[in-house]
Structure formats: structure tokens, C-alpha cells
Amino acid sequence: MTFSIPFLVVAVAFAICLLILLCYYVYFFTRLKQKPISNSADNEPVSVLIAARNELPNLEKNLTAILNQNYPKFEVIVINDGSFDGTKDFLKVLNETYSHLKIVTLELDERFHRGKKFALTMGIKAANYERLLFTDADCKPASEFWIQKMVNAAQGKDVVLGFSPLNVPSSILGSIISYETFHTALQYATYSLRKRTYMGVGRNLSYTKTLFFKHKGFAKHQHILSGDDDLFVQEVATKDNVSLCLDYQAFTYSDSEKTLVKWIRQKRRHLSAGKLYKSSIKRLLSVYTLAQVFFYLLFPVLIILNPSLWFIPIGGIVLKWMIQWMVMYKSTIILKAPKIGKALPFYDVLYTMYLVLFGVLKPFSRKAKWN
């Protein structure tokens, strides 16, 4: 059996990509475990913060589920950031029923687009309590024990990373969004367990007021629209001050974008903060991403170069999927994503398409706006 030089070069590159991916699977992704969290209420009071601009339909749909949480002492602070859709009147009426609803109103200033970080900063300054819990107007807690679970998960830590799945349409786009959300959570959760915390999601995140002001809030990245969650968490996280809450009763759910164009616009905004990640984190994420993309790109190249040796690339991809499934299936149960666990190879291919798509679009990204 003879091997051409091009085939050998591609085969070695293919094997290296496979080895890198397997190392990530085994070293990082096997760490995720479900830890039971008590439903007994902690005595620590909580300030829940929601920044909203023209989010009236979402506030009408979700806010009462937050105001009616089963927790002894908490306040809900809604920062009305220059809304002109009736949000102000709705909050005023709701405040007559819920005394623990606090409204922070920011007037619209057309000359300056201050962004979500400014709104959150104003809300944090108005907070009465040390423990802060963040979500978005379009999010609804999975249960009445959301606050309890997130607070009890802290266990003396400053930062608590929660999970926020998306309700997705039944389509190829929905499948991509579903797996990307699951995979992102799996990454930031397991990397954190390996003491390499690099992000959280603002839809379900907690930290202390003291920690926020100790690090001068969002000052280091105020000029970037996104990053109120990932850049801030990356800045303040240490090896010992971060905890995870992956109890399904502490999830917050929101609807994903329904069209490809809107989703791409949303992801561009989220990914724009990546250039400010720490170098070590960027390398860690980039090596994994490149290995994933090139593994699939080199697979057909090997078959084309030598069809008679088809069993080499086929064997590699089967090995990848088997180990990936063995490692990730348990995580799909913990993160309530059973459909992904049942069809992991399908989702993995779609995820690679997503990585290629945004790798191509990234240079053409425009500056996003806060609502």
C-alpha cells in the first residue's frame, strides 16, 4: 500500500485535529456534573436587575414571573432606558401591586447612545442589596425557585454562572441555534470548572455589588456595546470566586431569533467582544475552533486524494463521534437538551457550518446598537 505525499500531509493534519478535539473533550467536557441545590431559602437579600429599552411586550409576558419568585427578601429593578413604547406607564401600574418593584428611568438622549452597560450601572447604583442577579426582559425563569437556586449555588462565591436556554423554531436554523447555545454553555461551564472562567450569560448571571465597584464596573470596556457579561466575568473571575448553577429550576428561557438575518445580527453583537478576551483564552478557544473546522474540511479531501483508503477518514470521524457522544450525552441531560444527545453528529456538522459562516462574516461586522 502506497501513500502519496499530499495524502500523508493531509492525513497527519487530520489526525492532529482529531487528537486536539479528543483532548478537549476528555480534559474539559467530562467535568460537567449535576450538583443538587437545596430549595430552602437563603437569608441573603437579592436585587434582580433588568435593563429594558422598548421591551413592553416582553415585560408584559415575563416580569410577573420574576416578581412572584418564592424568596423571602428581594427587589426587582427595571431600568427603563429611554423607552417610548408604553413601558413607563406599564411599570407605573405594576408598581402599585408590587411594592418590591423599583423603577429606574433614564431619559432618551439622541446625541449619545449610552448603551446597556450604562443602564445596568445606574441600576446597580440604585440596588439596595449586595447580591445582584441579572436577566433580560425577554427571559422567564423556569420556576419560582430561580432566585433561591442561584443564591444558594453561590456558597460564598462572588460570581454565579447560570444557564439560559433558548426556545427555538423547528427548522435547520433552530437546530443550529439550539446546539450553539448548548455548546457555549458546555464550554464556559466546564472551562470554569478547570479554573479558566471566561464568560457568563447576562440572561442568567449573579455577582456582588462590592465586586462590581471594586473593578470600576464596565470602565475597561465601556466603548464596546457587548461584554456586560463575558468581558466583565473574565475580568473579575479568579480561581476561587466563581460558582455554577445548572439546576434546571434555575434556568431562564427566552425565544431565539426567528430569521437567519436577525440571528446573524445578534451573534455579531455578541461576538464583537471576543477581540478583547485575554490572550490565553483566545488561544484556548481558537485552537478548538480551528481543529473542529479543519477536521471536517480535511475529511472529504482525504477521500478525494485516495478513495481506496476511505476507511481512514471514516474511521476518524466515527471515533470522534463516539467519544464526543460518550462525553457530551450526560451534559445534554443536565442542560435539558435531549434532542441534541440523540442526534449529536447532525448537530456537530451544523455547528461546524456555523463556525465557518461567522469566520467568513466577522471581517464585515458593523457596529451594533443597543435596541
Long-range contacts (C-beta under 8 A, 24 or more apart in sequence): 1-309, 3-306, 3-309, 4-305, 4-306, 6-305, 7-302, 7-305, 7-306, 7-309, 10-298, 10-301, 10-302, 10-305, 11-302, 11-312, 13-294, 13-298, 14-295, 14-298, 14-299, 14-302, 14-313, 14-316, 15-316, 16-291, 17-290, 17-291, 17-292, 17-294, 17-295, 17-298, 18-291, 18-295, 18-316, 18-319, 18-320, 20-287, 20-288, 20-291, 21-288, 21-291, 21-292, 21-295, 21-320, 21-324, 22-319, 22-320, 22-323, 24-288, 24-291, 25-323, 25-324, 25-327, 25-328, 26-323, 26-327, 27-194, 28-187, 28-190, 28-191, 28-194, 29-186, 29-190, 29-327, 29-328, 29-331, 30-190, 30-327, 31-190, 31-193, 31-194, 32-186, 32-189, 32-190, 32-193, 32-246, 32-330, 32-331, 32-334, 33-334, 34-246, 34-247, 34-334, 35-244, 35-246, 36-247, 37-149, 37-152, 37-153, 37-245, 37-247, 37-250, 38-152, 39-145, 39-148, 39-149, 39-249, 40-148, 40-152, 41-70, 41-71, 41-72, 41-148, 42-148, 42-151, 42-152, 43-72, 43-73, 44-129, 44-130, 44-131, 44-151, 44-154, 45-73, 45-74, 45-75, 45-128, 45-129, 45-130, 45-131, 46-71, 46-73, 46-74, 46-75, 46-129, 46-131, 46-132, 46-133, 46-147, 46-151, 47-74, 47-75, 47-77, 47-127, 47-128, 47-129, 47-131, 47-132, 47-133, 47-209, 48-74, 48-75, 48-76, 48-77, 48-133, 48-134, 48-135, 48-147, 49-77, 49-79, 49-120, 49-123, 49-124, 49-127, 49-132, 49-133, 49-134, 49-135, 50-76, 50-77, 50-78, 50-79, 50-134, 50-135, 50-136, 50-137, 51-79, 51-81, 51-116, 51-119, 51-120, 51-123, 51-136, 51-137, 52-78, 52-79, 52-80, 52-81, 52-83, 52-87, 52-136, 52-137, 53-80, 53-81, 53-82, 53-83, 53-119, 53-370, 53-371, 54-83, 54-84, 54-85, 54-87, 54-371, 55-83, 55-85, 55-87, 55-137, 55-138, 55-371, 56-83, 56-85, 56-86, 56-87, 56-90, 58-136, 58-137, 58-138, 59-87, 59-90, 59-91, 59-137, 60-90, 61-140, 62-137, 62-138, 62-139, 62-140, 63-94, 63-137, 64-94, 65-140, 65-141, 65-144, 66-135, 66-140, 66-141, 66-146, 67-94, 67-98, 67-100, 67-101, 68-144, 69-141, 69-144, 69-145, 69-146, 69-147, 69-148, 70-144, 70-145, 70-147, 70-148, 71-147, 71-148, 71-151, 73-129, 74-100, 74-129, 74-147, 75-100, 75-101, 75-102, 75-127, 75-128, 75-129, 76-100, 76-101, 76-102, 77-102, 77-103, 77-104, 77-123, 77-126, 77-127, 78-102, 78-103, 78-104, 78-137, 79-104, 79-106, 79-119, 79-120, 79-122, 79-123, 80-104, 80-105, 80-106, 81-106, 81-108, 81-114, 81-116, 81-118, 81-119, 81-370, 81-371, 82-106, 82-107, 82-108, 82-109, 84-108, 102-126, 113-369, 113-370, 114-370, 115-225, 115-370, 116-225, 116-228, 116-370, 117-217, 117-218, 117-222, 117-227, 117-228, 118-222, 120-218, 120-228, 121-217, 121-218, 124-209, 124-212, 124-217, 127-209, 129-209, 130-208, 130-209, 130-210, 131-206, 131-208, 131-209, 132-206, 132-207, 132-208, 132-209, 132-212, 133-205, 133-206, 134-202, 134-203, 134-204, 134-205, 134-206, 134-229, 135-164, 135-202, 135-203, 135-204, 135-205, 135-252, 136-202, 136-203, 136-254, 138-254, 138-255, 139-164, 139-203, 139-204, 139-252, 139-253, 139-254, 140-252, 140-253, 140-254, 141-250, 141-251, 141-252, 141-253, 142-248, 142-249, 142-250, 142-251, 142-252, 142-253, 143-249, 143-250, 145-249, 145-250, 146-249, 146-250, 146-251, 146-252, 149-245, 149-247, 149-249, 149-250, 150-204, 150-206, 150-245, 150-250, 151-206, 153-243, 153-244, 153-245, 153-247, 153-250, 154-206, 154-243, 155-243, 157-240, 157-241, 157-242, 157-243, 158-207, 158-208, 158-210, 158-211, 158-236, 158-241, 158-242, 159-197, 159-200, 159-205, 159-206, 159-207, 159-211, 159-233, 159-236, 159-237, 159-241, 159-242, 159-243, 160-205, 160-206, 160-207, 160-242, 160-243, 160-244, 160-245, 161-188, 161-189, 161-192, 161-197, 161-200, 161-201, 161-205, 161-233, 161-242, 161-243, 161-244, 161-245, 162-200, 162-201, 162-203, 162-204, 162-205, 162-206, 162-245, 162-246, 162-250, 162-251, 162-252, 163-189, 163-201, 163-204, 163-245, 163-246, 163-250, 163-251, 163-335, 164-201, 164-203, 164-204, 164-251, 164-252, 164-253, 164-254, 165-251, 165-253, 165-335, 165-336, 165-337, 166-253, 166-254, 166-255, 166-256, 167-253, 167-254, 167-255, 167-256, 168-256, 169-256, 169-258, 172-350, 173-259, 173-260, 173-263, 174-256, 175-346, 175-347, 175-350, 176-350, 176-351, 176-353, 176-354, 177-256, 177-257, 177-263, 178-337, 178-339, 178-340, 178-347, 179-340, 179-347, 179-348, 179-350, 179-351, 180-351, 180-354, 181-256, 182-331, 182-332, 182-335, 182-337, 182-340, 183-351, 185-335, 186-328, 186-331, 186-335, 187-285, 189-244, 189-246, 191-284, 192-237, 192-242, 192-244, 193-244, 195-239, 196-280, 196-281, 196-284, 197-233, 197-234, 197-237, 197-242, 198-230, 198-233, 198-234, 198-237, 198-277, 198-278, 198-281, 198-284, 198-285, 199-229, 199-230, 199-233, 199-234, 200-229, 200-230, 200-233, 201-229, 202-228, 202-229, 203-252, 203-254, 204-250, 204-251, 204-252, 205-229, 205-233, 207-233, 207-236, 211-236, 211-241, 221-273, 221-276, 224-272, 224-273, 224-276, 225-269, 225-272, 225-367, 225-368, 225-369, 225-370, 226-269, 226-270, 226-272, 226-273, 226-368, 227-273, 227-276, 230-273, 230-277, 231-273, 231-276, 231-277, 234-277, 234-278, 234-281, 246-334, 246-335, 248-336, 251-336, 264-357, 264-361, 265-368, 267-358, 268-358, 268-361, 268-362, 268-365, 268-366, 268-368, 269-368, 271-358, 271-362, 271-365, 272-365, 272-368, 289-355, 292-351, 292-352, 292-355, 293-352, 293-355, 293-356, 293-359, 295-320, 296-349, 296-352, 321-345, 321-348, 324-348
